Amino acid sequence: MNTPLKLLIGILVTLTLVSSQAQINRYITDDGLAITPEIVETSMKSKDSLPAELYSEANWGAPAAGFQLSLRFQTNVFAIGQPINETILLRNVTSNDLVYISAFALDWDYHYNVLNGQNQQLQDLANPTSAAGQRRYLPRGRQHQCKIELEKRFAINAPGKYSITAKRKVPTLDKNDYTEVSSATVSIELISTNELYGIGALTNNPSRKP
């Protein structure tokens, strides 16, 4: 194959890839309070901005009333006493701006089904129903991020496996009622500190699964 033909094929392949990427709808992530050019740039480079079908690791649930919810942990294995940090994304999957009610204590917006290894529901230590709220706007193409320390809401302190689903109320599209949007269910495992040292640092064992 001569050089000009190779060059032409290379250009065509590049244009095809660029065109394909341009058709992917990406979502801008923010905290719901402010947005800057830096936030936009960072969002466009993050996997969190990808549609749910292109990033299954984000554990997106099914859309409801134009909203979609993701629940993600940095690891699926935690030592007893270690913070169980999670990231929640609330996404607008419509072509219109959406409105929802947000509690002033932001993590109280979210309710959970937390089941231990015996399939028993753990009690929420917070009282989300008592939180005051305010209207918040979620523009199209955007998603609001919230970080939560789950061990402050639930007594996840015994070794074993846990399944966790996040959910929250959102207005229906006609704004006459409320419905619920849920994340996919995520499994985590709590281990003893001795076991942790036995298997090495968590960051060195990304393949460990619950």
Residue, then its C-alpha position, 0 to 999 in steps of 0.5 A: m500500500n502506497t504512502p498517500l493511500k495509508l495517510l488517507i485511510g488514517i485520516l478517515v479512521t481518525l475522523t470516524l472516531v472523532s465523530s463517534q465520540a462527538q455523538i456521546n452525550r456526556y454529563i457535567t458533574d457539580d455539587g448543585l451550588a456552582i459551576t466553573p469552566e474547570i468543573v466542565e473540563t474535569s467532567m468531560k474527562s471523567k468516566d462519570s460523565l458517560p451514559a449509564e450504558l457505557y459505564s456500568e461500574a457506576n451502578w446506575g439504576a433505571p431512570a424515573a421521572g427523568f432522573q437517574l441515580s448512581l451509587r459508587f464506592q472506591t472499593n468493595v472491601f473495607a476494614i472494620g472502623q474504616p470510613i465507608n465513603e460513597t459517591i452518589l450522582l443524581r442525573n437529569v436524563t431528559s432534554n428539559d431542566l428538572v426541579y427537586i426538593s433537597a434537604f439542607a442536610l444534603d445526605w438526608d436526601y437519600h434513603y437506603n436499603v442496607l441488608n447484612g449477610q443474613n438478609q436483615q435490614l439495618q436501621d437508619l441512624a439518621n432521621p431524614t423525614s425531619a430535614a427541612g428542604q429547598r427547591r434545587y434545579l438540575p439542568r439538562g446535561r447535568q448531574h449533582q454529586c453528593k459524598i456520604e460516609l455511610e457508617k454514620r448512617f448505619a451500624i455497619n460494624a460486623p464482618g461480612k457482606y452487605s448489599i446497599t441500594a440508594k434511593r430518593k423521592v423526586p417529582t413526577l414529570d407532571k409535577n403532580d406527585y412524587t415517585e422514587v428513583s433508585s440506584a443499582t444494588v452494590s455489594i461490599e464486604l467488611i473484614s477485620t483488621n487482622e484479615l486486612y493485614g493478611i491480604g495486604a493493603l486494600t489498594n493492592n487488592p483491587s480484584r478482591k470481590p465480596 
